[in-house]
C-alpha cells in the first residue's frame, strides 16, 4: 500500500498513501485500500493513546462502516483525532474497572485537502485475565 505516517500522536493520526499501489480499474483508489487506511488511522490513534497512558490492553476492531463520497483520483490520506476528552476518560475508567471497554472513532479520507470519505469504527480494548490495564 505504500503507507507513510505523517502525524502520530495520542491526539491525532494522519496517514498517507500513494495512488499507484492502491489503484483500481477506474484509475481511482481501490475501496479496500481506502477502508484499510482509515481503519489503520483509527486503530493507531487508540493504540498510541493506550500506550501513552501506560494502559496494557489488546485492541481489536468490532465493527466498522465506510462511506465514499467521491472517487479519489490521486494520492490520499486518512486522519483520525480524539474529539472529546470526556469520552476518553469514560473509556479509560471502564477499562480499568471491567477490563474491557469500547470506543467509537471516526476517520476521514482526504484528497487534496478535501474530505472524500468517512469511516466509523467500534474498537474494543481487552485486558488479559490476571493483568492490570
C-alpha positions as CSV (number, residue, x, y, z in Angstrom):
1,X,0.0,0.0,0.0
2,X,2.9,2.4,0.5
3,X,1.6,3.8,3.7
4,X,3.6,6.6,5.3
5,X,3.0,8.2,8.7
6,X,2.7,12.0,8.6
7,X,1.5,12.6,12.2
8,X,1.2,10.1,15.0
9,X,0.3,11.5,18.4
10,X,-2.1,10.3,21.1
11,X,-4.4,13.1,19.9
12,X,-4.2,12.8,16.1
13,X,-3.0,10.4,13.4
14,X,-2.6,11.3,9.8
15,X,-1.5,8.6,7.3
16,X,-0.6,9.0,3.6
17,X,-0.9,6.5,0.7
18,X,0.0,7.0,-2.9
19,X,-2.5,6.1,-5.7
20,X,-0.1,3.8,-7.6
21,X,-0.2,0.7,-5.4
22,X,-3.9,1.3,-4.5
23,X,-5.4,1.9,-7.9
24,X,-8.5,0.1,-9.3
25,X,-9.6,-0.5,-12.9
26,X,-11.2,3.0,-12.9
27,X,-7.8,4.6,-12.1
28,X,-9.1,5.8,-8.7
29,X,-8.4,4.5,-5.2
30,X,-9.5,0.9,-4.6
31,X,-12.2,0.9,-2.0
32,X,-10.4,-1.8,0.1
33,X,-7.3,0.4,0.3
34,X,-9.4,3.4,1.5
35,X,-11.1,1.4,4.3
36,X,-7.8,-0.1,5.4
37,X,-6.0,3.3,5.6
38,X,-9.0,4.7,7.6
39,X,-9.1,1.7,9.9
40,X,-5.4,1.9,10.5
41,X,-5.5,5.6,11.3
42,X,-8.2,5.0,14.0
43,X,-6.6,1.8,15.4
44,X,-3.2,3.6,15.6
45,X,-4.7,6.6,17.4
46,X,-6.3,4.4,20.1
47,X,-3.1,2.2,20.3
48,X,-0.9,5.3,20.8
49,X,-3.3,6.7,23.5
50,X,-3.3,3.4,25.4
51,X,0.4,3.2,25.2
52,X,0.9,6.9,26.2
53,X,-1.2,6.4,29.3
54,X,0.6,3.0,30.1
55,X,-2.6,1.0,29.7
56,X,-1.8,-2.6,28.8
57,X,-4.6,-3.9,26.7
58,X,-5.2,-5.7,23.4
59,X,-7.0,-3.7,20.8
60,X,-9.4,-5.2,18.3
61,X,-12.0,-3.8,15.9
62,X,-15.5,-5.0,16.5
63,X,-17.4,-3.4,13.6
64,X,-16.9,-0.7,11.0
65,X,-18.6,1.1,8.1
66,X,-17.1,3.2,5.3
67,X,-18.8,5.7,3.1
68,X,-17.2,7.1,0.0
69,X,-18.5,10.5,-1.1
70,X,-16.5,10.7,-4.3
71,X,-13.9,8.7,-6.2
72,X,-10.3,9.5,-5.2
73,X,-8.1,10.1,-8.3
74,X,-4.8,10.7,-6.6
75,X,-2.7,10.2,-3.5
76,X,-4.8,10.2,-0.4
77,X,-4.7,10.5,3.4
78,X,-6.7,9.2,6.4
79,X,-7.0,11.3,9.5
80,X,-8.4,10.4,12.9
81,X,-8.5,12.5,16.0
82,X,-9.8,12.1,19.5
83,X,-12.7,14.6,19.6
84,X,-13.9,14.5,23.2
85,X,-11.7,14.1,26.3
86,X,-14.7,13.1,28.3
87,X,-15.3,10.1,26.0
88,X,-11.7,9.0,26.5
89,X,-12.0,9.3,30.3
90,X,-15.2,7.2,30.3
91,X,-13.4,4.6,28.1
92,X,-10.3,4.6,30.4
93,X,-12.5,4.3,33.6
94,X,-14.5,1.4,32.1
95,X,-11.3,-0.4,31.0
96,X,-9.8,-0.1,34.5
97,X,-13.0,-1.2,36.2
98,X,-14.1,-4.0,33.9
99,X,-11.0,-5.0,32.0
100,X,-12.9,-4.2,28.7
101,X,-14.0,-1.0,27.1
102,X,-15.4,0.0,23.7
103,X,-14.9,3.3,21.8
104,X,-16.3,4.5,18.5
105,X,-13.9,6.5,16.4
106,X,-14.4,8.5,13.2
107,X,-11.7,8.8,10.5
108,X,-11.8,10.7,7.2
109,X,-10.3,10.1,3.8
110,X,-8.8,13.2,2.3
111,X,-7.6,14.0,-1.2
112,X,-6.1,17.5,-2.0
113,X,-7.4,18.6,1.4
114,X,-11.0,17.6,0.6
115,X,-13.0,15.1,2.5
116,X,-13.7,12.2,0.2
117,X,-15.0,9.5,2.6
118,X,-15.8,8.8,6.2
119,X,-15.2,5.8,8.4
120,X,-16.9,4.8,11.7
121,X,-15.3,2.0,13.7
122,X,-16.1,0.4,17.1
123,X,-12.9,-0.7,18.8
124,X,-12.6,-2.9,21.9
125,X,-9.7,-2.9,24.4
126,X,-9.3,-6.0,26.4
127,X,-7.1,-6.6,29.4
128,X,-5.8,-10.2,29.6
129,X,-7.0,-12.0,32.7
130,X,-4.7,-11.6,35.7
131,X,-3.2,-8.3,34.3
132,X,-4.0,-4.8,35.1
133,X,-4.6,-2.2,32.4
